[in-house]
Each structure stands twice: as structure tokens, then as C-alpha cells.
Amino acid sequence: MPALRLFGRKWLAASDDLVFPCVFEICFRIVWLGLISCVTSTYWNVTEECGEDALPVRIYLVGTIVLISVNIVLLVILVNRSAQGSITEVHKRRLVAPLLVIKILLILPETGLNVLGTMWAFCGTFECRSNDKVSRTVIEAIVLFNWVVFALIIFGLAIVFDPLGSAKYKNGRDTNDNGPTESAIHRKVSKLWFRRFRWAFCCLRRDEFGHEAFTQVASLLSALFRGTDLVPSDIVAGCVLLRVRQKRETREMRRIRMLNDDGPRYSTDITRVFATSPAWMTIKNARHFLRFALAAYGWPMVCYLNCCTGPYRLIPKMTCCACFRRKPQIIIDDNCCLCHLAGVRHTSRLRSEDVLHASFKNHVFELPFCIMADHSTKSIVIAIRGSLSMRDVFTDLVANAERFDAPGMPPDSSAHRGMVAGVDCMLKRLREGNILERICATYPEYTLVLTGHSLGAGVSILLAAKLRSRFPDLRVYAFATPAGLLSREAARCTESFAFTIGVGDDFVMRLGVDSIENLRTSVIETIRACKLPKWRIMLNGFGYALFGVPSRDLETTWHDVTEITKKAAAQSPLLSGERPIQTVATAVAVYCTSKSNSGGPTYEMRWATAEDFTELKVMPRMLLDHLPDNVFKTLTTILEDQKTHNGSVLSLQEI
């Protein structure tokens, strides 16, 4: 930071990114120098008998030794210069660019010498060979490996090449500039992302809304990273530093609460947590309906949960060669053996006749879902699948706000655009055959329940808002609901019928447009406050991943610790003023976190608010805590702890 300027353009690398690549190359070239020196000592006397062919062979051997030696010296200097200063102290690394130019120019004579070596070792152009097979093999290996190294250099240059690094885009804006989103750079970056998506995800272009999704996501990514001069390694280093900063802030907040004698924010007592909540909002019910949300993932979830025995568990519930039989009308877009249906039956533990409708059609904005009859709770359950394919990921990424109209919602409500489109597709599918009306007529005494995990949780809440006028008693059990789902006032309207559960450091519950912009600002501020060089930050990051963040690093990483504290308390400039979408937690949320001490209940709980999910935290378990099986294990552990520590004789199913 900033990006390296070389040959009149900007690259996706910085002047402090060369430490580890150069150290690796130094080690390689030292071995290379030793081998070529041994071969030269063997071949030098042989060349005296080669006549006119001796000169090019000697030029190759001596020239290779000289160039390797020069490269080693140059690489040592590059390592020394690249390791100087912190990430923002670019002036201490001002010699890196000219040294790197010299390093790149040395590729030309190296290529010429390697051509000469290829003609000698493989083409037989020069009749000067030794009877020593080892020496011949070493020469051939060195020549081949040289070509591999040159190919890797070209590949590396292609990786760090910035298509917008040209000087004309440095400060370029068109004459009709109406702001950052209308700038020439923004349009260029959007088109670049769009072309990447069309090339990388060509199978999605056939989808009805594929082009629209590409356009929306490309525009979003362009807007999120506008105006920054960060390179990929800066972002990685910034996330490592942010982990240290957030741990320090957590420690300080805990200390402040202890000094203020604040009451505990969490509780291990289910009775206390749910004392004022409706009767249907319980951990027991949530765990029960989470099983249906898991079932919506079909056979992949069975194989994931049972890595070795998954296929064997599915076989008894599969229908062999179903593509040659008459398929039931309730199953849409399953495979030949109805494997998805088998997965639904296995995970939900229902009979085949209790699966009333299942659509496994998956396109952009169109999610698989199942409708099941749960006789144990007298419920009709609509389980919507979470993200499992790239089509689902693009539905997630179309995250800008769109007007959301539903009975009982405030007139200016807005919601996640991709999920609103998903709800529209589901409603269209349900209306085609009056599916819900026919099912509810068959089971008139049953309650409608919607459930889902991640993307499925968000769509479940929005769909429930649309259906509530027709089914006033419906309920929603949502797990790991994505942030940025609904505007603030609209989210409050869902509190009476939606129950959300999140676990620990789940990043998806904090992942919204605002939180990403806030993360970008925090990364830049944290990098500027750090006094360590980037290579040291990267090494520390490996240590943190293995052993955690030591207490001493919480203080010694920064230029001024008090400055970090002030910036953490200040409001981010990106979050001031009017925003198109707000990062809010939907409905009523129970937030479960693991206790660090041993003994007693494993998890603590509390009711969460929208403000608890506005900051994207960089934590070791930020991905694991989002996985649906981990949510299920957490709820199971909570119930088992209550049974154990309350001295109850009830079984887990009775809690």
C-alpha cells in the first residue's frame, strides 16, 4: 500500500510483497549455483577437446554462473529493501521499483543462455558431451527447470497485472462526471467484473436472470472497492491486524463492564432467557425445525454429515431408475434415482408420503424448497434451502436494496434484492397449482411453519411477510439469517412471527453492504496504525492461526494504542448520512456463544439486537459457526446442558 508503480502502470502488488518470493528464489538459486558449478568443473576439461563447439558451451556455463551470482546479490538487496518500514512507509522502500526493473531485465540474457543450453543439451547442435551421465542429467534438468521458472514468472506477472493500472485511469473521469458511481473508472471496473463472471461462470448465462445478476454484482463490487489503493496482500495483512485490534477492543470492553459493575449480558438458563417470549419460541422447537432446514439441502447434506457412510444411508430411500418410471407430480427436477428426495427423507426422518411437494430446481433467484407434513407438531413445514451452488452465491451477492411491499409492512420498506427476487419466484411456483391452498385444505388443523438456513432463512422471513395475511398464525424459524435483509422498521414488524438463532462469530449474520464498507475503512485505519512490516504481520498471522493471539501483541503492534481506541469509538464516515440499505438482524434473535472457561454449561445465550451485527468480525470460527450442522450441534448441546445442570430426569426429546 500503495500499489507498486512499474513501467508506467500500477500493479496488484506492493513494494513490501517481495520478501518471501525473493527468499524462496534465493534458496533455489543457491542450489542451482552449486549444481552448475559442479558441472562446470567436470565439463571444462572436456570442452578442450570439442574444437569450435567449445566456445558456446563455455559461454553457457560461465554466463549461467555469472547471472545466477548477480541474481542472488540482487535478490538479497531486494529482500533487505522490501522488508523496510511498515506498510504505509513507502518512502523507505523507494529503491524496490528500480531494483525490480533490473531483475526483470536480467530475464533477457537468461533466456538467451537457456536457448543456448537447450541447443546443446537436447538438439545436438554442439558436439561436446561428457561420458559422465550425472553431469548430462544435471544439465538437462537445469535447462528444463529454467523454462519452468520463466513460465512461472510470466504467470506471476499475469496474476499481478492490473487491467486498470494504466496512467489514463489513475485520475480519469469522463466529462459528464456525476459522482463516483458514474465515473469512467467505475464503469470500466464494472465491465471488467462482468466479463470475468461471463467467462468463469458461463453455465449461468443460460439462466433467465443470469445477465441481470452479473450486472448487479459487478456494479456492487466496483462500488465497494472504489477509491482504494489496496493490493490483495494488504487486505490479508489488514484482516490479520483487525483480528488483533478486535481482540484488544473486546478485552477493553470486558474491563469497562467489570469496572461499571454491569450485569451479565449472557445467560446459561433457558428459563430466564425465554421468560417473556411466546410459547412457540423455544430452543427445543428451533432444534426440531432446524432438522427440516437441513433436509432441504438434499443428498449433499447427508454425504457431508456422513462422509464415509452417506451413500449407504441414502440407498434404502432411493428409487432406482426413477427416470424410466412415472414420477410423482410432487417432485420437480430431482435426478434419476430421486437422490435429493432420499436425502430429504433421511434427514427429516419422515415417510415418503409426508413429503407433500419438493422442487429442486436451482437457478439464479430460484431456490429449491420442500413442503412437508410434520405430524408430531401438527405443522405444514416449508423448508427453503440455503446457499449450495454458484447460482445461490450470485443470489446472495445481489445485495442492493429494493422496495419490498407486503401486508402490514411500512410503506417505504426495502429488502435484499436477490432475496426479494427469490421470494417472487417461490410465490409464482406456489400459485401455479394452488399448492398451499390444497395442502392446507387437506390438513386444516395444521399450522404453517417456514424454516431455512442462511439464504433460505432470509427468503423464509420475506416469504412469511407476504403470506401472513392469508395465514395469520404462521411462524418462522430462521437460522444464521444474513445481514442486510430488511430495513429497520420492516424488521421490527417481523418480530411477532419470526425467530432467528445465530451462533458465535457467524460472519454471514454480519455480512452486508454497510459492514463490508465499514470493514474496508477499518482495514485501512488499522494498517495505518500498525508499526510492523508486512512480512512480520504475515508470519504473525500463521502463528495466530495455530496458537491464538498472545496478549503482548495487543499492545506492541501499534504506533499509538490510544489512537486505535479513538478510531474504534469514532463513527465510520462511510456509515454517516442516508444509506440505501441498513445492516440489521431480522426479527427476534437469540445469540449463542461458547464459554471459554471449563465446567458448567458449554454455551451462553442472550437476545440480540440489530446493533450486535453491524460489525464484521475477523475470528477463527467465523465460517464454522455459520455451518448448519454446527448450529444443530450447538442447540443440542444447550439442551443437554440444561438437562444435566438442572438435575432434570427428562429426556432430551422432552426438554
N, C-alpha and C positions, 0 to 999 in steps of 0.2 A: 504494500500500500504506500504510494500509488503504484499502478501497473508499470511494468518496465517499458521504456521507450527505446526502440531499436530499429534501425533502418527507416527512420521517419514514420513509424507507426507504433501503436500500442499493442502489447501482447497480454495474454491471460496468465501472466506470471509476474512476480515481483523480484526486485534485486536481492531479496533475502531468501529466495526459494532454491538457491543453488548449493546450499551446504551439503545436504545429503546426497543429491545426484553426483556432485563432484567428488565427495569422499568415496562413493561406490566406484566411480571411474578411476580414481587414483589407485585403489586396491587392484582393480582389473588390469590397469596399465603396468603396475609394478610386476605382476605375474607375467604379463605379456613381455616386458623388457627382459626379465630373466630368461624366458624361453628363447627369445630371438637372439640374445647374447650367446647362449649355449650353442645354438645352431650356427651362428656366425663363426665361432671359434672352430667348429667342425668343418664348415664349408670353405673357410678362407684358403686353406691349403689346397683344397680340391679345385678351386677356381683357377689356380696357376696352370692347370693342365687343360683348361677349357678354351684357350685361344681367344678369338674375338668375342665369344659368348660370355667371357668372364666379367667384362665391364658392366653390362646391365645387371648381372647377378650381384656384383659388389655394390652397385648403386642402390639396389633394392635393400640389401642387408644393412648397409651403413645408413642410408636415408631413413629406414624404418627406426633404427636405434636412435638417431638424432631427433626425429619427430616425436617419438614416444617420450624421450627425455624432456624435450621442450614442453610437451603437453603436461607432463607431471608437474613441472615447475609452475606452469600457468595455472593448473588446477589448484595447487597449493595456495597460490596467491588469491585465486577466486574464492576458495573456502574462507580464507582469512578476511577478505573484504566483505563477502556476503554475510558473514557472521557478526558484523559490527552493528552496534546500535539496536534500539527497539524497532518495532515495525514501522513507526511513523518517522523515525530519524533517518530519512532517506539520504541526507547530505553526507552521512558517514559511509555510505556505500556508492558514492558518485563515480568511483573507478570501475564498478562492476560492468557497466554497459560497454566501455571501450575494451576492457579485457575480454568480454564475451564476444565482441566483434572479431578480435584477433583469434580467439578459439574457433569460431565458425570458419574464418578464412583459412585456417590450417587444414580444414577438411579437403580443400582442393589438392594440395600436394599429397596428402594421404591417399586420396582417391587415385591419383596418378601412379603412386608407388604400388598400390594394391592391384591396379591393372597390370603393371609390370610383373608383379608376383604371380598373378593368375596366368599370364602368358608363359611364365617359367614353370610353375608347378603343375598346370593342367593341360596347357596347349602344346607343350613340347617345342615352343619356338626357340628356346635356348637350350642347347645340348650341354648341360652342365649339371650332372646329377651325381649324388654320392651313393655309395653302396650301403650306407647306414639307413636302414628302414625307419628308425626312430626319428632321425633328422628330417627325412622326407615327409613323414606323417605330421610332424610338428609344423613344418612349413605349410602344408596343405590345410591344416587346422587353423593356423593363424590367418591365412588368406580368406578362408570361408568365414571365419568369425568376424573378420574386418567388414565383410559385406553385410553381415547381420547387424553389426554396430552401426554402419551407415544407414541401414534401413530403419533401425530404431531411432536414430537422430532425426530422420525425415518424419517418422511417425510422431515423435515428440514435438517437433515444430508444428505439425498439423494440429496436434492437441491444443497447444497454447496459442495458435493463430486466432486472432480476434477479427472477424469479418468487418467489424465496425471500428477497427483500430486506425483506419486511415485518418490523416490530418484533417480532411474535409468534414469529418463527423465530430471533430473534437469540440467545437463550439457551434456546430451548424444548426441553424433553424431556417425554416422556409420564410418567405416574405409575408405570408398570412399567418404568422405565429399567434395563436390564441392561448398559449399556455403549454405546459409540459406534455399533455396528452395529445396535442396537435402538432408537436414538433416533428421535424424531419427525422430526428433520431428515433423517436418513439415509433413512428410508422415503419421505419427501416427495421427496428428490432422486432416489431410485431410480425412483419412479413418473414423475417428470418426464423422466428419460432414456428410460424405457421408451416413454412417449408420443411422444417425439421420434423414436425408432427406428421405431415403428409408422407414423408419418406419413412420414418421409423414405425408408424402405425398405419400402414397402407390398408390393412384389413378393416380399419374403422371407417374408411372413406365410403364404404357401401352403405353405412348406416344412414337413416333418414336425417338425423341431426348431427352427423359426424362433422360436416363442414362448419356448422354453427359452433360446435364445441371447440374445434381447433381455433377458430377465430377468437372466441371469448377467452380461452385460456392463454393464447398468445398475447392478447392485449393486456391481460391481468399480469402475466409475468413481466412484460415490458414495463408496465407502470410500477410494479413493486420494486424493481431494481434500477429505476431511473436515478440519475444524478449521483451515482456512487462510483468510486474508482477502486472497488474491491476486486481482488482476484480470488479464485476458489480456495487457495491456501489461506488467505486472510479470513475467509468465512469459517474454515475449520479451526484455525487458531482462535478466532473470536468466540466460537462456541465453547472451546476448552476454557478460555478465560471467563466466559459467562457462567460456566459451571462453578468456578471458584468464587466469583462475585456473588452468585445467588446463594451459595452455601454460607458465605460470610453474612449476607443480609438476613438469612434465616436464623443464624446464631444471634445476631444483634436483636432481632425482633423477639426471640425467645427470652433474651436477657431483659428487654424492656418490659415484657409481660410479667416476668418474675418480680421486677422492681415495683411495678404498679400493682402487684398482687391481684392480677386479673384471674378470673375463674377459668377453669379448663375449657378449651374450645371443643374438645373431643370427648366422647364417652364410649365406654365398652358395654353399657347397659342398654339393650334394645328397648326395654320398657320405658326407660327415661327418654330415649331419642324419639320414639313414636307415641309419646303420651298424648299429644294433641292432634295427631294425624288421623285421617279417615281409616276406618277398619280395614279397607282393602289394601292400604299402603303398608305392607309388611315385608320383611326380608324373606319370610317363608314363601309368600306369593311371588315375590320377584324371582327367587331362585326357581320356583316351579315354572314360570312362564319364560325364563331365560332358556330353558331346555328347548322350547319351541323356536326361539330365535336362533339357537344353534342348529336346529333341524333344518331351517331354511337354507343353510349352506349346502345341503345335499351330501353326496358321497365324498367330496373333498374333506369335509369336516370329520367324517368317520375315519378316513385314512390318516388325517392329521392327528387325531386323538389316539389312534391305534396304529402306529407306524408299521408294525410287523404283521398284525392280525386283521387290519382293516378290511382287505378284500374278502377274507374268510367270513367276517361278520356280515358282509353285505350279500354274499352268495345265497343264503337261505331266503332272503327277502326280495331277490331279483326275479324278473320274469324273463326266462330265456327266449331269445329270438322274438321279442315282442313286436319287432318291426314287420314280421310276417303274420302277425295276428291282428285281430281287431282291437285297436287301442281304446281304452276308456276315454270318453269325451272330457273327463275332468282333468286329464293330464295333457299339458301343452309343451312341446319342444323338449321332451326328455329323449335320451338316447335309446338305442335298440333294445337294451335289456332293462330299461327303466331304472338305471342306477341311481339317479337323483331321488326318485320316489323311494327306492330301497333305503337310501341314506336318511330321508325324512322319517320313515317308519322306524328305523333303528334308533335314531337319536331321540325322537319324541316318545317312543315306546307305545305307539298307537297301532291299532289294527288298520288294515288297508281301507276298510270301509269308512273309517273315521277321517281319512284324508278326503275332504269334500271337493277341493279344487286345488290344482297346482299348476302354476305357469313358470317354466324355467327359461323362458325367452329372455335373452340378455342383449340389449342394445344400449347405445348412449341414451340416457334418460329413462330407460326402461329396465326395471329391476325384477328379478324372479321373486315370487311370493307363493305362499301356501295358505289355504284356509282349512282349518282342522276343527273337529268337534272334540272338546275336552269334557268328557262326561263326569270326571271327578270333581270339577269345579262348576259344571254346567255353564260352559263358556264356548262361544264360537271364536276361535283364535285366528287372526290374520297375522302371519309371521312374514316379515319382509327381510330379504337377505341383505347383508352388509357388503362392503367392497371386497370383491374377489377377482375381478378382471380389470384389464386396462380400460374397458368401457365404463366401469364403475368409477375408476380413478378420474376420468375426464368429467363424469357427472359431479364428483366431489370438487374438482378444480374450477368448475363454472360457478364461482363463489360470489359474484357481484350480486347486488340487491335487486329484487324485482317486486313489484306490487303484489300483495297477497290478499285476496278477498275471500272471506269465509264468514258464515253467520256468527254474530257475536263478537267479531274482531273489530278493533278500532279502524276507522276509515282509511288512515294513512299507513297501514301496516305494510311492512316489507319482509321478505324472507330470502333465503338462499336460492338463487335462480335455478341451479341444477336440480335441487330437491323439489322445487315447485314444479318443474317440468316432469320430474319423476312421478309426482302425485297426479298430474294431469293424465299421464299415460296409464296409471293404475285405475283411475276413475273411468277412463274410456274402456279399459278391459273389463271392469266390473259391470258396466252398464250394457255391454254387448248382449249378454244373456240374462240380465237382471239376476246376476249370481247371488248377491247378498239377500235380495228380497226372497228368492226361492229357498235359500238356506235358512233364513230366519223364520220363514213360514213353516219349515219342517221342524225347527226347534224353537217354538215361540217363547219358551220359558228361559232360554239361554241368554247370557249377557255377551255383548260383543267386546272382545279384548284385542287390542293391537300391540304387537311387540316387535322389536328389532334391535340389532346391534350396529353401532357406528352409523354408516349411511342409512341402513334400514331403520335405525332409531329416529333419525331426523325426519325421514319420509313418513314414519308411523305417526308422529305428532302432527305433522301438517295434514295428513290424510284424516286423522281423527277430528281435526278442526273443521274439515269440510263435511264430515259425516255426522257430526254431533247433533245437528238439527233433526236428522232422521232417527238417530239412535242416542237419545239423551243420556242413557246410562252407561255408555261405552267407557272403557278405561284403557290407558296406555302404560305399558311397562317398557321404558326405553333404557338402553344400556350403552354407556360411552357415547352419548349424543355429541355430534360435532358442534364446535363453537360457531357463532355467526349464523345460527339457524333462523332466528326471528328477531325483529326489533323489540325494544324493551317492553313497551306497553302490550304488544301482542303476546309476548312470552308470559306476562302476568295473567293473561286470560286463559292460559292453558293449565294453570296450577291446580284447578279443580278436578282435572281428569287425567293428567299426565304425571308419571312418577319416574324420575331419572336416577340412575345409580352410576357412579363413577368410582374408579379405584386409583388411589395413589397418584402417580405422576403422569397419568394418561395424557399424551400430547395432543391427541385429536380433540379432546374436550376443550383445549386451549388454542386450537389451530384455526384462526380466522384471518381475514384480510388485515384487520387492525393489529392483531397480535403479531403477525409477520412483519408489518411495518415497524411496530414497536421493537421487535427483535432486531431488525436491521439497525435501528437507531441505537439500541443497547450495545450491539456488537461494535459499532463504530466508536461509541463513547468508551467502551471497555478497552478496545485496542489502543486508543489514545492515552488512556490512564496507565497502561502496562509499561513497565520498565524492562521487561525481559526480551531478548531477541527471539525471533520466531522459531529457530531450531530448538531452543530451550523449551519453548511452550509445547512444541510437538512431542519432545521427549517426556515432558511432564504429563502430557495427555495420555501416553501409553501407561505411565505409572498410575495415574488416576483411575484408568480403566481396570487395572489389576488390583490395586491396593487402596483406592479411595484417595480423597484429597486430604493431605496432612494439615494440621492446624497452623503450622508455621507459614505455609503458602498463602493462607488467607490474609496475611499482613504484608509479607515480603514481596508480593507480586507487583505492587503498585508504586507509582511515583509518590502519590499522596493519598493515603487511605481516607482522609476526611473528604477529599474531592469526590471520591467514588460514592460515599454516603450521600453527599449533597445531590449528585446526579440521580441517584436511585430515588430520592424523595421528590425530585422535581417532576413535573408533568412533561411527558414527551411532546415535542412540538408537532409531531405527526398526528397526535390524537386530539388536538385542540380544534375548536370550531365545529362546523357541521360535517358529519360523516355520512356516506351513503348507506352504510350498514354497520350495525353495532355488534360487538362480540359479546354475546350473552349466553348464559346457560339457560336451557329451556326448562320451563315448568319447575316442579319441586324436585330438588336433587339431594340425594344422600351421598356424601363423600366419605369413602373408606380409606384409611391409611394404615400402613403397617407400623407396629410399635417396635422401637429399637431395643428396648430392654427385654430381658428374658423373664419368663414366669408370667402368669396371668394370661388374659385374653390376647390373642395374636393381633387383632385389628381393633381400631377405634373408629367411631363414626360421628358425623355431625351433619346438620342441614346446611347446604351450601347456597350461596347467592351468586348473582352474575359476576360480581367483582372478583370472586375467587378464581375466575377462569380467564381473566383479561391478559395475563402474562404467560408467555410460552416459556416453560422451564426446561432447562437442559439437565436432565437427570439420567442415571444409568438405566432406570426401569421405565423410561418414558414410552417405549414401544411395547415392552412386555405387559405393562399394566393395561394396555388397550385391548389385548387379545381376549376373545370371548371366553376361552377356556380358563384363563386366569381370573376373569370376573366370576365365573361359576365356582371356581375353587375358593375364591375369597368369601363368597356368600355361604358356601358350605362350611368353611372354617368358622365363620361368625356364629352360625347356628350350633355347631358342635361345641364351641367355646361356651356359649350360653347354657347348653345342656350340662357341661362339665362343671362350670364355676358357680352355677346357681344350685347345684346339687339336685337337679331335676331327674326324675326317673322316666321322663317321657322320651320316646324315641325321636330321632331326627325328623321323621315324617310328621310327628305330632307337634313340633315346635311352631 
